[in-house]
């Protein structure tokens, strides 16, 4: 598959030849988190070419789209930001963007190592609080409100025993989570990265799948529960009756970040490096056997064939993607940042004409 190049000032990118056409046919745009500091928006310009827009958020990781309220939530190092679209339907910015997400609310959490985020049916946001090993909601008076934790843990505590990291929402409520282990020892998950991973049903607290390698990003798509088995670099379905992971696609990196667009999955991959927590896994052996270098990017998988059909690769010094979401019906999104004058000069009045 041939490729093209595109870049912003700080973000060199390469893409497959058909990536722009796929994005146009999907009638969607993508947003992905590129720790330690970037939130990246990928859409199309008026000519059908790739349009990339990035903003700085300190350790951007979990992202959730509240489609009903046209907002995006971003989990960062010490807070959760609510970015609200400021454009009326059919309105565009002078630059041709059909969404402009403005940071409007910040909930300070302290350092809790926020991972996945989910928006519940009533609009409340639930976060995976990895440091404290629980699901939590934002609070007006406290750093967070714990709402659930794995039954094998004694309760929320700042010691990251099992590395709770992923959240699958279903029908507007938390349905399943992923953990790297079921360890009860402080920081014990690190010894179980190769095969200690589990998927846990939130309602019952039961482990519904085990033996995984650093699983991340559980997501429901239709009637199927999918998960990125990051330590093997595979995307697959979960047979919830048999408690079995069924690989569907092999990716060229540490698989993490997952969303669906029609019959396609969009999966993020990160680069494992020698000596870090993403190395020493089965993924290393598979990539080495195939002669593949690990890649950082987002890969479009046809769910019918399991084949990677398109991709957008990030070059340069960046090494990991945490999350990727799709914005259906959005062609060219943008956002205001926190480090430039535009956040100071952008003022809109409630109830005033647009």
N, C-alpha and C positions, 0 to 999 in steps of 0.2 A: 504494500500500500504506500503510495507516494505521500509526501507531506508538504506542508507550507509553514511559514514562519510569521509570527506576529509578536509584538512586545509592547509593554508600557515602559516608562522610564526606568523602573526597577525590576520588571518582571518579564524576562525573556521566555517566550512560549513557542512551541511547535505543535502542529495539529495535523491530523490525517486529512487526506484530500477531500473526503466527503463530510467532514465535521460540520461545516457551515450549512450544507444542504440538509443534513440530519436535523440540526437545530431549527432550521426553517420549517421542515416538515413536521417536527414535533410541536411547533407553536409554543415554545417555552424558552426560558433562559435559565442559567445555572448560577448558583452562588456557592463558593467553597471557602473554607477557613484554612489559612496557610500560616500556622504558628511559626515564629512567635508573634507576628504583628500584623498580618494582612487578612483582610476580607475582600474577596475577589468576585466581581460580577462579570458574567460572560453572556453577551447577547449579540445581536446583529445590527449593523447600521442600515441606512436607507437603501444602500446598494447591495445588501445581502452579504456584506463582508463581516468578519468577526469584529466585535466591539468589546473591549476589555476595560473594566473600570475597577480600580482598587482603592481601598481606604485603610488607614491604620487603626487597629484596635489591639490593645496589649493582650497577647496570648489569646486571640480569638480561637475558640474551639467549637462548642456546641452551637448549632443554628437550628431554629425552628420557624416555620412559616405559618402565620395565622391568616389563612386565606380569607376568612369571613370578615376580618377587620383590616385586611391589607397591611399587615405589619410583619416585621421580622424581629425575632429575638436572638441575641447573640450573647453567649456566655464567654466571659473574659477572665483575666487573672483574679480579679477581686469583685466583680459585679456582673449583673445581667442587664444588658441594654435593650430597650424597646425602640426599634426604628420604625417610624410610622410613615407610610406614603403620604406625601403632601400634595399630590396632583389629583385634580378632579378627573373623572372618566373622560377620555379623549384629549386631555391636556398633555402638552409636552414642554420640556424645558427648551431654552434656546439651543441647546446642544442636541436636541432630538431624542431625549430620554423619555420613555413613557411611564416610568416610575422614578420617584425621588424619595428615598428612604432617609428620614431625618431622625437623629437621636433625640427622643422626647422624654424618656424616663430611664432612670438608672436605679437599680436596687443593689445596694452594697451588701456583699455576702462575706467579706473577708476571704482569705485564701482557703478555699475548700476543694480546689481542683475540679472545677465544673467540667463535666463531660457532656453527654447528650442532654438535649432539652426537648420537651413536648408541650403542646398546647392542648389543654383539656376542653371539653365541649362548652364549658361555661367561661372560657377565656383565661382561666388561671394557668400559670406556667408551672410545670414540674421539672426539676433538674435532677440529673444524676450527680449527687454529691459524693465524689469518689473518695475524698480524704476521710469523710465520716462514715462511708459505707452505707448510704441511705438514699432514698428518694426524698426530695424536699421541695417545698414551695417557698416563694418569696414572702417576706413578712414586713409589715409596716413598722414594727417595733423591735424586731430582732434580726439577726443575720440571716436566719432561715428557719423554717418550720419543718421538722422531720415528719414524713407521712407514712413511710414504709422502710423496712430494712430486712435483709435475708434472715430467716428464722434461726439459722445456725450462728448468727452474731448476737451478742448480748444487748446490742443497741448502738445508737450513733456514738462514735468516739473518734478522735482525730488520729487514727493510726493506720488506715488503709490496709486492712487485713486480707481482703479477698479481691480487691481492685474491681469493684462494681463500676461498669463503664458505659453500658449501652441500654437503651430504652426503646421498646416497641409499644407504640400507642395503637389502640384499637377501639373504634366506636367512641372516641373522645376521652378514653381513660387509659392509664398505664396498664399494659397487659403482660409484658414479659421483660426481663432484664438479662444482660450478660455479665458474667464475672470471669476473671482470669483463673480463679480457683475458688474452692470452698473452705479455704484456710481460716482458722480462728486465731492464728498467731500474728503478732504485729509484723507487717510487711511480709507475711508468709507467702503471698502470691508469687513472689519472684522465683521461688523454687519449683513452681508448677506451671511454667509458661508453655512447655511443649505439649502437655496433654491434660492439664488440670481444669480447663475451662468448662463453664456450664451455662445453660440457659435456664432461668427460673421463672415459673409462673407466679405472677404477683398475687393473684387472688388466693391461691392455695399455699404458696410458699414452697411448692414441690419443684425439684429439679426435673425438667422435662427433656433435657439432653445434656450429656456430659462427655468427657474425653476430648474436648475441643482444645485448640491451641490459640490462646489469646483472642477469643471471639469478641467482635465489636459489631455495632450498628445493626441490631435486630430490627426487622421491619416487616409489617404485614403488607402483602400485595394481593388483593383479592382474598382467596381462602388459604393462601400459603404464607407461612412464616419463613422469612429469609434471614440469613446472617452472613456476615463476612468473617470467615475463619482466618483471621489475620496472620497467624503464625505459619499457615501453609500457603497463604496467598490465594485462597479460594473463596468464591461466592457459591452459596448453595441453599437448598431448601432444608427445612427441618421436618422430618416425619414425627409429628408430635405424639402419635399413637405408639410408635416403636422406640421413640427417643433416639432417633438416628439422624445424623447429618448426611445429606446427599449432595456431594459436590456437583455443580453445574458448569462453572467456568473457572479457569486458572488465570490469575492476573500476575503481571510482572513486578510485584512489590508487596509490601505489607498492606493488606486490604483493610481499609477503614473509611467510613463515610459511604452512605448508600441511599439512593432514592430511585423512584421508578417513573418512567415516562412511557405510557402505553405498554407495548410488548418489549420494552428495553429497560435494563437496569443501568444506572450510572454509578460507578464505583470509584472511590478514591484509592490511590496507592501511595505509599511512602517508601523511602529508601532506608533499608536497614544498614547500620554501620557496625563495624567490628567493635565489640565491647559494650554496646548499649543494650537496652532491654528488648530491642527489636531484632537482635542478632542471636545466633546459636539455635535457630529454629529450623523446622523442616523446610521452610521457605528457602533458606540458604542452599540447602542440598538440591532442591528442585531447580532453582535458577542456575546453579553451577552446572548441573547435569545437562541443561539445555543450552548453556553458553549465553544466557540472557543476563545483561546487566540490570540491576534493580532500577525501576523508573518511578518518578514522581509525577503524578498527573491524575486525570479523570478518564475512565475508560467506559465506553458504551458497549454493553453486552446484550446481544439478541437472546432473549430468554427462550426462544423456540429452538435455537441451535446450540446455545452456550458459547458462541463465538464472539470475540471482541470485534466489533464492526467499525467503530470510530474511536478517536482518542484526542485528548489535548494534554500535552506534556509540558511540565514546568522545568526549565533549565536553571542554571545559576546555582547560588549557594543554598537555596531552600532545600529542605530535606523531608518535610512531612506535610500531609494533608490530614485534617481531622474529620471534617464533615463536608458533604455536598448535598444541596437541596435544589429542587426544580421550582421555578415560578411559572406555572401554566398561564398561557395567554399574555405573557409579558415578553416584549421583543427586546428592549434595550434598557435595563435598569441602571440606576446610579444611586449614590448615597452621599450625604454630607458627612465630612469627617470631623474629628475633634481637634485637629492640629492646624487648621487653616482659618482664614478670616471669614469664610462663607458661613460657618456656623454662627458667627456673630451678626452678620448682616441679614440672614434669612429670618424674616419675621412675618407670620401670618396670623390674622385675627379670627377667632371662632365666630361664626355667624356672619362674617363679612363676605361680600362678593369675591369670587376667585379672581 
